[in-house]
Amino acid sequence: MCGIFGYIGSKQNAADIVFEGLKLLDYRGYDSWGVAVKAGDKIAIEKKTGKIGENKISLPQSTLGIGHTRWATHGGVTTANAHPHLDCTGEIAVLHNGIIENYEELKNDLLKKNHVFLSETDTEVISHLVEDFLKKEDLVTSVKDTFNLLKGLSAIVVIHTKSNRIVVAKNGSPVVIGKGKNEFFVASDTAGILPYTKEVLFLKDNELISLSDKLELYSLPDFKTLTPVFETINWKIEQAQKGKFKHFMLKEISEQPIVIKNIATTYADQISDLADVIKQSRGVFFIGSGTASYACLAGVYLFSKIAKKHVNTAFASEFNYLEDFLNEESLIITLSQSGETIDIIEPLTRARKKGSKIMALVNVLGSTIYRMADYKLLLGAGPEKAVASTKAYTAKISVLTMLAFALADKMEDAREILLKSAEEVERLLSSENLEKIEKLAQLLHSQEHMYIMGRGMSYATALEGALKVKEVSYVHAEGLAGGEIKHGPIALIDKGTPCIVLAPDDETFDAIMSNAIEIRSRGGYIIGISSKNSPVFDSWIEVKETGMPLLTQVIPMQLLGYYLALNKNLDPDKPRNLAKSVTVK
């Protein structure tokens, strides 16, 4: 969940390079930040709490440095708990992403050896363990032996002034290595490396890499030498910058028409290949977390309605408890933006042991889930840096739509629907429509509760819309199936309670409008998202029919969450307590 960046090379401004790299990664953790560089025989370090923002650093010139943006797990948000962490000598600095499950045991052993701890974190045991091992072996071996003692899923980055190198080891948490001219970069995300190089190596689980004037790669725990394989990423630096937009969230919402069009026009062959795999499987299961889980639910409706095929879905974090029926003919289709979500990786690992096949729809080349999959497809949404996912969600829906139509041998129908939907999304992003939703946000900004209601495929959209609102504006928003209103939730409706009603002109229209009338008769304030206005609506957002409401209805709710956040003086890119990639349990 944290941002990691490191540099070693011929340039003397390592501190500045690391600092700027962290700014590109601050969406991964923003409780605190810190930078450490080699300064002679000691480590010079600067750490602060809060977002890295417009801060400046004043560290000495150096060719070796590492930095970190923290999302707190062990220990409060304090300067002492911010990474990097030093050993007793001040010659070793450590970064860490993950959780060390046995850190108390390790810490107690180190305390008996008179090591002095300055923080409440689990991470600090790493620097002291490396310090101990260094008394009898070199840095690379010391990091190897230290890492082999750690229980849990972690990535660690270690520098040592006398060794003049960066050593990295990982199991679970993502790490990517960038190769430049006479220099190497370390990051927890390719977005941090984009300004410097497109040649990257995705470190695999149980691998250790040593970076100095050369690169050495080893397997763990056996410490065998491996041959590094670099890949070329095709993302552009402009995609990872805000450009003319004030926030990444609005930028990424605005990029959705391009994402949908790209999938509609260039993905047919890949989709056909995946559809053939699905046809041959006996038992198909969608799993995802957060936004991806709602895309999975939408996929269940799409496969039923269009392909006449039954699939199951579950939150990835719950799938471990539903795995007993898996076998060698099962197919797990997993959806993930980052490809690093631990709640997905864990059940996939268990499914593989049962012989099940894995299909991954992910947005990041070389990510853990991408590498685990037997069949894979990149979503092609480009870098998504706002914590609340928007364009990656519509990319998933676009791919699932094409898959469903491919299973029904109607691929051309999918292409036409997606292109028509992209045009409607463009219209919904017009300045006139943005102004309308901004005014609605002003009207609703003092509300503490909000309900979003849909039926059929629109139920999945209601859940995703509610997630967007609560993620970035901290308004309690609840997504509901229209038919369930009378079975309890209607007791929550009071005078003026906002309720967004998703009413596409399909088989759900009459029933959902009946639910809207029930809520309005009890004082609810009805906001209709529909192609047709109605006297039932107190406010109406027009969304024209395209044949795929999943791609269009969600846009007003993404925008509503965004503008609600602005009205409350919140940062929509970095909501409290959340991080972009959930890499710890």
N, C-alpha and C positions, 0 to 999 in steps of 0.2 A: 504494500500500500504506500510505501515511501518512495521518494525520488532519490536516486543514486547517480552520481556523476564523478568521473575520475579522468585525469589526464597525465600522460607521461610522454615526453618528446624533447624536441630541440628548442622549442619556444620558451622564453623566460617568464612569460605572463600566465603561468599555470593557474594562479588564483583567479584572474579575470576570466579565463576560459571556463573554469569550473563554475564560477559564480553565474556566468551567462547561461551555461548549460542547465544549472539548477532552475533558473527562471523559466526555461522551457519545460521543466518537469514539475513545477510547483503545484500543478493540479493533482499530483500523486500524493501530496502530503503538505500541509501548510500550518501545522501547529507551531513548528519551529524550524530553524535551518542552521547550518554550520559549514564552514570551509576550513580545511587544514592543508598546509603545504610544508614541504621540507625546507627548513631554514638552517643550514649548516648541519650540526649534529643533533638538532632538536626539531620538534614540530611546532610551527606557529599556527595558531588556531583562532578563529573568530566565530562565535555562536550567538544567536538571538532567538527570542520567542516571537511568534506571530508570522505572518506571511512575508515572503522575501521581498515582494513588491518593488518599491523604488529605493530600497536600502543600498548602501555602498559599503565596500570593504577596503581595508588598508593593511594588506598583508605583504610581506617582502617578495621580491622577485624569486621565482623558482621554476624548475622544469618538471616538478612532480607535485600533484595535488589531488585531493578528493573532497567531495561535498555531499550534503544530504539535506533533503526536506522531509520533515518527520510528520507522521500520523501516529499519535501516541497509542501505545498498547500497554507497556509496562512503565509505570511512573508517570507523574503528572507532566503538564506542559510547563517546563522550567528551562532556564538556560543550562543548568547542570545536566538535565536529561537529554538535551539536544545532542545530536551526533555532529561530528565524529567524537569518539571517546579515546582517551589516551591510556597508556600503561603507567606504571610507577616511574619509569625512567624518562618519560616524555619523548621517547624515540619511536614509538609505535602509535599509529592512529587507525581506528577501525570504524567502518560503517556497517550497518546491518539492516536487512529487511526481512521480517518474519518474527517468529516466536521461538525462543529456546525453552523447551518444556522442562528441562532438567537444570535450569540455571541456578536454582537455590542450592541444590546439591553441589554444583560446581563452585558456586560462590563461597559456600561454607568451607570447602577444601582450600580455596585460595586465601580466605581470611586466616586460616590456621598457619599459612605460610607468610603471614604479615603483609599481604597485599592491601593497599588502601583504596577503597572505592569512593568515588565522588558523586555518583548518581544512584537513582533508584531503578535503573533500567536493567533488563536481562542482558543487553548488548555488551555492557562493560566487562563481563566475564571473558569475552573473546580476547580483548587486548591483554589482559593479565595472563590468560592461558598461553598466548603466543609469546609473551615475555618469558614465561617459565621455560617453554620448549626451546627458545632461542639460546638459552644458556648452554645447550649441548648440541644444537643442530642449526642448519641454515633456515632462512625465512620460509622458503617454499615448503620444506618438510614440516616446519613448525605450524604453518597454516593448515597443512594437510592433517596433521595429528590433532590439532585443535578442532577442526571441522568434524572429524570422525567422532569426537566426543559429544557433539551437540545432538540432542534429540529434538525432533520437530522439523518443520520446513523453513529453510532460511537461505538467504544469500548474504555473504560477507565479503567485504573489501578491506584489504589491509595494506598499509604502507609502513616502511621502516627506513629511517634516514640512512643508516649504514649500508643497507642492502640496495637502496636506490631503485626500488621496483614496486609495482602494484601486483598483489596476488589476490585473486578472486576465486571463490568456491560457491557452488549453489546446489540447492535441492528444493525445488518448489517455486521459489520466488524468481521472477524474470531478471535476466541480465543479458545485455547485448554488448558486444565488443566492436568498436569501429577502428578501421585501419586507414591512416593517412600517410603522408610522406614523412618518414622518420618520426612518427608519433602514433600513439594508440589512445583510444577513448573507451571509457566504461560508462554504461548508463543502464537504467532500469527500463528504458523505453527508447525506441528508435527516434522519437521526436527530438530527444536531446542531442542526437548525433547528426541530424540532417544538415545543419549549417557547415559541417566539417568534412563529412565523407558519406558516400552511399555504399561503401564496401563494409559489410557487417558480418559478424559471426554470432549466432545465437547459442549461448552457452547452454548445454543440456544439463539435466539433473545429474548429480554425482560426478561433476567435472570440476576441475581446478585449472586455472590459467594464470601463468606468470608473464608479466609484461615489463620489459626493460628496453634495451635496444633491439631485442628480439622477442618473439612470442613462443611460449612453451605450453602445451596443453596435455593434461593428464586425466586419467579416469580415477574415480574414488570408489571404494577405499583401497583398491589394489595398487594404485599409483603407476599405472602403465602409460607409456607415452602414446599420444593420439595425434593424428594428422588433422590440423584445422581446416575447415571448409568455409570459405567466405561466400556470401551471397550479395547480390546487388539489389537494393531497394529502389523502387521507382517513385516514391512520394517526393514531392517538391517542398522546399523550405517554405514557400508561400502558403502551402496548405496548412502548415503548423503555426501560422501567424494570424493575428486578428485582421490585418489589413484595414479597411475602412470601417469595420465594425467595432463597437464599444466593448462587446463581449464575445467570447467564443461561442456561447450558446446561440446567440442570434445569428452569427456567421454560419454555424452548422445547420441550424434550421433552414437558412436561406439556400444552402447547398443541396437540399433534398431533391429538387427537380433534376439537377444534373446527375445525381446518384441513380435515380429511378430510370432516367433515359439511358444511361450507360448500361444498366443491367438489361433493360428491354432490348437494346440493339446489339449487344456483344456477348451475351451469356448463353445463347441458345444451345450451342454444342456441349458446353459444360453441364448445363441443366439436363440435357438428354441423357448424358452418361450417368448422372446421379439417379435419374428416374429409372434407368434400367436396373441399377443396384437395388432400389426400393422394391421394384416389381419382383425381384428374386428372393426377397427376404420374407421370413415368416415371423411376424411380430416386430412392429416399428414403434419406437418410443422417442418422443421429443423431450429433451431436458435443457433447462436454462435457469439463470438466476436474475432476479430483478426484472428490468425491462425485457431481457431475452426470454424470461419465462412467459411473459404476456404475448410475445411473438410466437412462442410455442403453442399457447392456447389458440391463438389465431390460426396457426397451422392446422390444428385439429379440425376446426370448422372448415377451412379451405379444402383439406383433403376429403372431408366428408361430402361437402356440397359439390365440389367440382370433379374430384377423382373417384367419388363413391368408394373411398377407402378408409377403413377404420385404423386410427392410430391413437396411442395413449400419450399423455403428458404428465409431468410432475415437476415440482421445484427440484432443481439439482440437489439441493441440500437434503431433500427427503428421499431421494432415489435409492440411497443405500438401504433403506428400509423396505424397498419394493423390488429388490433385485433377485429374489429367490426364483422367479419364473424365467430368468434369462438363460439362454442356451446358445449353442453355436450358430443357430439360424437367426438369432435376434439381431436387429440393427438399431443402434442408438444414434439418433441425429441430435447433435448438440449445437446450440447457438450461443455465440459469445463475441462481444466486441473485441476485448483485449486478448482473448485466447489464453489468459493466465488465471482465471477465476478458480480459486482453490475448491470451492463448493462443487464445481464441475469436474475438476481434475480427479478428485478422490473417487467419485462413483465410476468414472471412466476407467480408472485403474482397476477397480474391482470387476467391472464388466469384462474387461480384457481377459482377466483370469478365468472367466467362464466361457471364453471363446467367442464372445459376441463381437460383431463388427461395429466400427465407429465411423460416422460421417460427421465432419465438422464444417460449419458455416461460420467463419471467423473473419475478423477485419485485419489481423496482424500476421504478416508473413513470418514464419519461423517461430511463432509462439508455441508454448507447450502443448496446447490442445491441437493446434495445427499439426505438430509433429506426431502426436499420439494417434491421429486419425488414419484409418485405412483409405478413406475417400475424403477429399477436402475441396473446399471452394472459398476463395477470398471474396469478401463482400464488396471490396473496391470502394468503400465510402471515404477513403483518405483518413488522415489523422483526425481523431475526435478527442478534443482536449477538455471540453466542458464536462463536469462530472455527470450531469444528467444527459443520458444518451438520447439523441434525436435522429440524426441521419443514419446511424448504424441500425436503428430500429426500422426505419422505412426500407433500408437495404435488405434486412432480413425478411420483411413482409413481401418485398418485390421478388426475392428469390423463392420464397415459399409459394407465392402465387404462380410463378412460372413452373415450379416443380409440380404443383397440383394439376395445372393444365397439361403439362408434358405427360403425366400419368394417364390423362384422358385423351392423349393424342391430339391436343388442340393448342399447340404452342403459339401459333399465329394469333389466336384469340388473346392469349396472355400478353403478347407484345403490344397489340392494339390498346388493350385496357391500361397497361402501364404507361404508354405514351399519352393517352388521354388523361390519366391521373396526374402525370407530371405537369401537363398544361394547367390543370385545376389547382395544383399546389402553387404554381407560379402566380395564378390569379389571387390565391389566398394570401400571398406574400406581397401583394401590391400595397403601396403607401396608404391607399384608402382603407383597405381592410386592416392593416396594422393599426391605424388610428382608431378604428372602431373597437378593436380588441383592447387597445390601451385604455380607452374610455371605460370599457366594461371592467377592466382591472381596477381603475380608480373607484368605480362604484362598489366593488366587492372587497377592497383592500382591508377593510376593518372587520370582515367576517372571520370567525374562528373555525367554522365548519362549512363544508361544501359536499354535495353528493353528485355523482356522475352516473348516469343510468343508461344501459343499453341492453339489447337482446341479440341473440345470435352472434355473428361476428362482431357486432358493435359492443357486446359485453367485454370482449378482450380489449377493445379500444377504451372502454370506460375505465378498466383497471389501469391501463397504461397512462391515460389522461390524468387520473387521480394521482398516480405516482409522480408525474411531472410537476403537478401543482404542489404536492407536499414536499418533494425533494428540495425545491428551490425557494419556495415562499413560506414554508413552515405552516401553511394552513392545513388543518386536518381535512383531507379530501378522501372520500370513500367511493370506490367504484362498485356498482351494484348491478346485478341482473334484474331487469325490470320486473320479472315475474316474482321475485323474492321480496319486493317492497312490502307487500301485505303480510309477510311472514316475520315481521319484527321491525325492520328499519323505519317504517312509516311512523313509528312512535317517536322518532327523533325530529320529525318535521314540526317546525313552529313558524310563526308569522315571520316572513322575510327570509326563511332558510333557502339559500341558493341551491338549485338543482339543475344541472346540465343534462339535457335529454338528447341522446343521439338517435335521430329519427330518419334514417335513409329510406328512400322510396322502394322498399323491398317487402318481403313477407312479414317483417317485424313491425311495419309502420303502425298499423291499427292498434296492435297490442301495446306498443310503447306509448302511443298517444293516450291511450286509456289510463296507463300508469301516470302520465303527466297530469291528466285531469284530476286524478285522485290526490296527487301531491298539492296541486294548486288549490283544490277545494279546502285543504287544511292549512292554507296560508303560505305555502312554498312559493319562492320566486323562480319561475321557469325560464331557463335559457335554452332555446332550441338550436341545435346544430342539424340542419336539414336543408334539402333542396326546396322545400315548400314551407312558406310561412303559415302560421296558424294563430287564431285568437287565443289559444292556450298559452302561447309564448309571451312572456313579459319582455323578453329580448330575443332577437333572432340573428344567428350567424348563418349566412347562406353558404352551403357547400353543395355544389352541383353534382349530379349523378355522373359517375364514370364507369360504373360496373364493379368498382372495388373501393367501397367506403373505408376499408382498413387503411388505405394510403392517404386519404383526404381528411377524414374526420379528426384525426389526431393532431393535425396542424394547428387549429385554433386553440387546442388545450396546451400544446407546447408553448405557444405564444402567450396564452393567459398566465401560465406559470411564470414565464419570463417577466412579463410586465407587472405581475403581482409582486415579484421580488424587487423590482426597481421601485415600485411605490412604497415598499417597506424599507428602502435603503439597504437592501441586501445584495450580496455578490452572487448572481445566478451561476457563475462558473464554478464557485467553490463553496457549496453549502456546508454548513457546520456538521461535524461528526461523520462526514462522508468522504470517501476517496474514490478515484476513478476505477481502480482495479483492486478487487478484494482478493488479496493473496494470502491472507491468514484466516484461520477458522474463528 
